[in-house]
Amino acid sequence: MKLFLLNKNFPTRIHRTLSACIAVVVIALWGLEASAIAAVLSGNEIQKHTGDAEMVLANTLEAQENLTGFDLPATARVYVGGHRVLTANIEVSASRPNHVAVKWLGVTIHPRKGLIFIDPQQFVSGDYMLSVVASPDDAQATSQSQWILSAVSLPGSAFPLRWTLYVDPDRWLIVRAEVVTPDSDNCAIEASYRRAGYRRWEPLSVRAEGRMVLQEFLPDFLVGLILGSATDETPAYVDLDFSQGEPEEA
């Protein structure tokens, strides 16, 4: 009798086992489908952020479409460790895309990494991966309600850099930029502008912080004199003043 009962329950046990297996397979398929959907959503989100970043940069280019170049005198003040160590009258020439020449005491310097004057055109050249970090409508955006973009140079670039760009959403000007090298050197550039015509804004003042800026921007002999005894942790920056008379500041 017991043997008969075992045989009678055997199909039931098979049925239960098959049902459990089917349930596991269904759950696994649901998991794969959910992962696929998440991947698609993630891709769409990345594409959206890239598109928004390209839109912001397009607006910055349009805002400066008539600033194809300039030649301006400026007063440069260099600070190291909180002390002013140099004041000099210089000449600054710039033209797109991102060609800058600075004349110090008869010596011409050509910054190579796009520092000091941040031309948005360099970031739409296809050499950077772009994304939006925060927008003016973002609850976590800064109190100034700026667009904040990330621009990371593609592998194989001559000067690999990671940029963070802060864009004024009203005038569509890059008012601050932070950059990091593969060696973790950091610098920050802040700029104010004056209106110099329709869709043309010229620099009124620039403050660039970081040893990398000074090494990029000053003649080698000045870098040696100024930074020779300073440590890597010693703060250093340069202030450029382009104001003449009473320019219109914006």
Residue pairs with C-beta under 8 A, 6 or more apart in sequence:
46 131
49 131
49 132
50 129
50 130
50 131
52 132
52 135
53 130
53 131
53 132
53 149
53 150
53 151
54 124
54 130
56 132
56 147
56 149
56 167
56 172
57 120
57 123
57 124
57 130
57 149
58 124
59 172
60 120
60 167
60 172
60 173
60 174
61 120
61 121
61 124
62 172
62 199
63 171
63 172
63 173
63 199
63 201
64 120
64 173
64 199
64 200
64 201
65 199
66 197
66 198
66 199
66 200
67 196
67 199
67 200
67 201
67 202
68 95
68 96
69 93
69 94
69 95
69 96
70 92
70 93
70 94
70 196
70 202
71 91
71 92
71 93
72 91
72 92
72 202
72 203
72 242
73 89
73 90
73 91
73 92
73 242
73 244
74 89
74 90
74 91
74 92
74 240
74 241
74 242
75 87
75 88
75 89
75 90
75 240
75 241
76 86
76 87
76 88
76 89
76 90
76 104
76 238
76 239
76 240
76 241
77 84
77 86
77 87
77 238
77 239
77 241
78 84
78 85
78 86
78 87
78 214
78 218
78 226
78 236
78 237
78 238
79 85
79 235
79 236
79 237
79 238
79 239
80 226
80 227
80 230
80 234
80 235
80 236
81 230
81 234
81 235
81 236
82 235
85 226
86 222
86 226
88 104
88 105
90 102
90 103
90 104
90 240
91 102
91 103
92 100
92 101
92 102
92 103
92 117
92 240
92 242
93 100
93 101
93 102
93 103
94 100
94 101
94 117
94 119
96 119
96 121
97 119
97 121
97 122
97 125
98 114
98 117
98 119
98 121
98 122
99 110
100 110
100 111
100 116
100 117
101 108
101 109
101 110
102 108
102 109
102 110
102 111
102 116
102 217
103 109
104 218
104 219
104 222
105 219
107 219
109 217
109 218
109 219
111 216
111 217
112 159
112 216
113 159
113 161
113 179
113 212
113 216
114 122
114 159
114 161
115 179
115 187
115 189
115 208
115 212
115 213
115 216
115 217
116 189
116 206
116 208
116 213
116 216
116 217
116 240
117 191
117 203
117 206
118 165
118 174
118 177
118 189
118 191
120 174
122 128
123 130
123 149
123 151
123 163
123 165
127 153
127 154
127 157
128 151
128 152
128 153
128 154
128 163
129 150
129 151
129 152
129 153
129 154
130 149
130 150
130 151
131 149
131 150
132 147
132 148
132 149
132 150
133 148
133 149
133 150
133 164
134 140
134 141
134 142
134 146
134 147
134 148
135 141
135 147
135 148
136 145
136 146
136 147
136 169
141 148
142 148
142 166
144 166
145 169
146 166
146 167
146 168
146 169
146 175
147 165
147 166
147 167
147 169
148 164
148 165
148 166
148 167
149 163
149 164
149 165
149 167
150 162
150 163
150 164
150 165
151 162
151 163
151 164
151 165
152 161
152 162
152 163
153 159
153 160
153 161
153 162
159 181
160 181
160 182
161 179
161 180
161 181
162 179
162 180
163 177
163 178
163 179
164 177
164 178
164 179
165 174
165 176
165 177
166 174
166 175
166 176
166 177
167 173
167 174
167 175
168 174
168 175
171 193
171 201
171 250
173 191
173 193
173 201
174 191
175 190
175 191
175 192
176 188
176 189
176 190
176 191
177 188
177 189
178 186
178 187
178 188
178 189
179 186
179 187
179 188
179 189
179 212
180 186
181 212
185 210
185 211
185 212
186 210
186 212
187 208
187 209
187 210
187 211
187 212
187 213
188 208
188 209
188 210
189 206
189 207
189 208
189 209
189 213
190 206
190 207
190 208
191 203
191 204
191 205
191 206
191 207
192 203
192 204
192 205
192 249
192 250
193 201
193 202
193 203
193 204
193 249
193 250
194 201
194 202
194 203
194 204
194 242
194 247
194 248
194 249
194 250
195 201
195 248
195 250
196 202
201 250
202 242
203 240
203 242
204 242
204 243
204 247
204 249
205 239
205 240
205 241
205 242
205 243
206 239
206 240
206 242
207 237
207 238
207 239
207 240
208 217
208 237
208 238
208 240
209 235
209 236
209 237
210 236
210 237
211 227
211 230
211 232
211 236
213 236
213 237
213 238
214 223
214 226
214 227
214 236
214 237
214 238
215 223
215 227
217 238
218 226
218 238
226 236
227 234
227 236
230 236
